[in-house]
Amino acid sequence: LREKPFEVLSFEVIPAIIKVKKRFTYEEVDTYLEEGHTFWKSLYSLLLEHKKKRQEQGAFAIILPEVQVRVLEDGEIVVSRFEMTPARDLISELMILTNHLSAKFCYEAGIPIIYRKQDPPFQVFPEAEGSLFYKLLQLRYFARSELTTEPGFHSGLGLNFYTTLTSPIRRSLDLIVHHQIKSHLFSEKALSQEDLQRLIPELEENFRRAQAIQQKRVRYFLLKYLAKHYAKKEGQGEVKPLKGLVVEKKERLLKVYLPDFNLMGEVRGSFPQVNPGDEVSACVERVEPREELLLLSML
């Protein structure tokens, strides 16, 4: 038996055209894994070893359930909540491995690219491993990831070389890395390190703006969904309860996290018996999507 069950001995980057013969859904792959399908089980086991290796190298990340919002043609809002399943974990690890090896390839080949790095958290809460409250608290102490033309340790992933070129939406950073690798493989002119350095401030600003817009969009439609399906209405008897977690307590104000919607709301008033970390049951008191306002009341 080898001491290191996962170790990349060699890899090669070549130009290729992929012909998709079959598309799989996450649900299908989860079923194959549950049934012990040889190929998927072997692939997943291998990638779990890679994940374990990253964790041994200091990888530290917080993963919350993903909430997706779709607006149908008739205006109906559909909210879906996704947990990290084995199939999603498998794809995530494949993307991380591809990004890591691509960054390492570029460094060793002397190809100028833009890397991602992240400093360690300012403070670590060991309790975050099994506590949603501490997971939310830990997020406040993460350092922001940075773009740089020199590789650096990425604490969230536990890797010394990392970039991104696997985004299905083809972000500008991914396209730049693709361009640099393609230029190297086909002996074409690539961007210089100085060119890339000049691009970084604009890339970071655009990324922050895009992220802010995306967050505002999701919050806006989540609030519209809550206004329609959960807000108190005149003449209505019972109201739908919401699971909540108190994350912050101020004078006459509680900040409550709604895990089913990955959304934060406020409860106004005095609650001497309630403290951060407590699970509560709440209902929607008032919601104003355009003002991003969500007021809750305790049940």
C-alpha positions, 0 to 999 in steps of 0.5 A: 500500500502506498503511504499517499493514496492520492498523488498526481505523478504527472499530467499533461495539458493538450488542445482537445475538442470534447464530444459530449455523448451523454449528459448526467444530472446531479440526481442521476449521479447521486443514484449511481453512487448510492447503488455502488456503480463501479466507475462513479464510486471509483472516481468519487473515492479518488476525489475524496482522497484529493479533498482529504489531502487539501484539508491536511494542507490547511483547507478551510471553507464554509459551505452553506446550502445553496438557494436558487431563484428562478422567475418563470415567464408568467412571473411566478417565482420558484425557489430551490434549496440545494444541499451538498450531495456526493455528486455536487461534491464530486464536480466541485472537487474535479473543478478544483483539481483542474484549476489547481493543475492548470495553475501549476502547469502555467507556473512551471511553463512560465506562462503569465496568468492571474492566480487566486490566493487567500490569506488564512482567516483572522480568527478560527472557530473550531465549533464551526464544523458542527454548528450553523451559528458558528459557521455564520460567525466564521464567515465574518473572519474570512480574508477576501481572496485576491488576484495576483500575477504570482502564485500564493497559498489559498487557505480556503482550498489548501493549495499553493497554486490556484486559478480559475478556468472552469466556470460554465458562464465563462467569466473574464478571468477564466477566458484570460487564462484560457487565452494564455494557455492556448497562446502557449500551446499554439506559439501565439502572442500572449499577454505579458505579466505587466499586461495582466497586472494592469487588468487586475484592478478592473477585474476585481472591481467588476467581480465585486460589482457582479457579485453585489448585483447577483446578491441583490437580485437573489434577495429581491426575488426571495423577498417577493416570494416571502411577501406572496407566500409568507407575509401576514395578510388582512383577514388571514388566520394562521401564518406560515412559520419560518425556522430562524437562528439568532445570529446577533443581538443588539438593544431592541434588535435581533438579527435572525438567519432563515436557513431555508432561504439563506436570508437575514431578517430583523426582529425589533423589540426586547427579548431578554430570554433570547440569545445569539445561537438560539433557534427560534420560530418566526413569521414575516411581519413586513417585507419591502423588496425594493428597500431590501427590508425584511421584518420578522416577528417571533412566534 
